[in-house]
Amino acid sequence: MEKLEWGALPEGVGPRGEPLFIARGAYKDGLHPGKAGPQVPNGGQTKWVPAKGKANSEGIFVEGGREANGTLLYIAKAATGRSVEPGKAGTHLNGISYAMDDREQSADTYMVLSHAKQ
């Protein structure tokens, strides 16, 4: 399949020819794989919530990965004044960490992706 400019690879095609991407979301107290795309409604499964400082998730933030030692990393974004940058947040980080201008940047105030309550 053709690679999109921003680096995501579509792994499916919708009924109108739109690309579909692998995703996951909260469903009936679980975390289920599924699809995301321009015509797939969110269904209230996730939402962006404001955060400041360390991400204290209490199990509601969407896991994006883990550090080498197993510490969870959460999906986050921050407005930088010239863009909105995706990045990572965690209980061990003082805010969001994101790549810009060939180095790691950080911000204390950000948004973190959260599972909406079912």
C-alpha positions as CSV (number, residue, x, y, z in Angstrom):
1,M,0.0,0.0,0.0
2,E,1.0,3.6,-0.5
3,K,2.7,5.3,2.5
4,L,1.1,8.6,3.5
5,E,3.3,11.7,4.0
6,W,2.9,11.7,7.7
7,G,4.1,8.1,8.0
8,A,0.9,6.1,8.7
9,L,0.2,3.1,6.5
10,P,-3.4,2.4,5.6
11,E,-4.1,-1.2,6.4
12,G,-7.6,-1.4,4.9
13,V,-10.0,0.4,2.5
14,G,-13.5,1.6,3.3
15,P,-16.6,1.3,1.1
16,R,-15.9,4.7,-0.5
17,G,-12.2,4.0,-1.1
18,E,-11.1,5.9,2.0
19,P,-8.0,4.5,3.9
20,L,-8.6,2.7,7.2
21,F,-6.0,2.4,9.9
22,I,-5.5,0.0,12.7
23,A,-6.7,1.4,16.0
24,R,-7.9,0.3,19.5
25,G,-10.5,1.6,21.8
26,A,-12.2,0.9,25.1
27,Y,-15.2,-1.4,24.8
28,K,-17.2,-3.2,27.6
29,D,-14.4,-2.8,30.2
30,G,-11.8,-4.1,27.7
31,L,-9.4,-2.7,25.1
32,H,-10.3,-3.9,21.7
33,P,-8.5,-3.6,18.3
34,G,-10.5,-2.0,15.5
35,K,-10.2,0.6,12.8
36,A,-9.9,4.4,12.4
37,G,-10.5,6.5,9.3
38,P,-12.2,9.7,8.1
39,Q,-15.7,8.1,8.0
40,V,-15.4,6.0,11.2
41,P,-17.2,7.7,14.1
42,N,-15.3,7.9,17.4
43,G,-18.4,6.6,19.3
44,G,-17.2,8.4,22.4
45,Q,-14.5,5.8,23.1
46,T,-11.7,8.3,23.6
47,K,-11.4,12.0,24.3
48,W,-8.6,14.6,24.8
49,V,-8.3,15.8,28.4
50,P,-6.2,18.7,29.7
51,A,-3.1,17.8,31.8
52,K,-0.3,19.5,33.6
53,G,2.9,18.1,34.9
54,K,3.2,14.3,35.4
55,A,0.5,12.1,33.8
56,N,-1.3,10.4,36.7
57,S,-3.5,8.1,34.7
58,E,-5.2,5.9,37.2
59,G,-5.9,3.5,34.3
60,I,-7.8,5.9,32.0
61,F,-5.1,7.3,29.7
62,V,-4.5,5.6,26.3
63,E,-1.2,3.7,26.4
64,G,1.1,4.5,23.5
65,G,4.1,2.5,24.5
66,R,6.6,1.7,27.3
67,E,10.1,2.8,28.3
68,A,12.8,0.1,28.3
69,N,12.1,-0.5,32.0
70,G,8.4,-1.1,31.4
71,T,7.2,2.4,32.5
72,L,4.0,3.3,30.6
73,L,3.9,6.1,28.0
74,Y,0.7,7.7,27.1
75,I,-0.5,9.4,23.9
76,A,-0.4,13.2,24.3
77,K,-0.3,16.5,22.3
78,A,0.8,20.0,23.0
79,A,0.2,23.4,21.3
80,T,3.6,24.9,20.7
81,G,2.6,28.3,19.3
82,R,3.4,27.3,15.8
83,S,1.9,23.8,15.7
84,V,0.2,21.1,17.7
85,E,2.8,18.4,18.3
86,P,2.0,14.7,19.2
87,G,4.2,13.3,21.9
88,K,4.4,11.1,25.0
89,A,3.5,11.7,28.7
90,G,4.0,9.5,31.7
91,T,4.1,9.4,35.5
92,H,7.9,9.8,35.3
93,L,7.9,12.8,32.9
94,N,7.3,16.4,34.0
95,G,4.8,17.1,31.2
96,I,4.7,16.1,27.5
97,S,7.9,15.2,25.6
98,Y,7.9,15.6,21.8
99,A,10.4,15.9,18.9
100,M,10.9,19.3,17.2
101,D,13.9,21.0,15.6
102,D,16.0,17.8,15.7
103,R,15.8,17.5,19.5
104,E,13.4,16.5,22.3
105,Q,11.3,19.3,23.6
106,S,8.9,19.4,26.6
107,A,5.9,21.4,27.8
108,D,4.2,21.4,31.2
109,T,0.7,21.9,29.9
110,Y,-0.7,19.5,27.3
111,M,-3.6,17.2,26.3
112,V,-3.6,13.5,26.9
113,L,-5.8,10.9,25.1
114,S,-8.2,9.3,27.6
115,H,-10.6,6.4,27.5
116,A,-14.1,7.6,27.9
117,K,-16.1,5.8,30.5
118,Q,-18.5,3.2,28.9
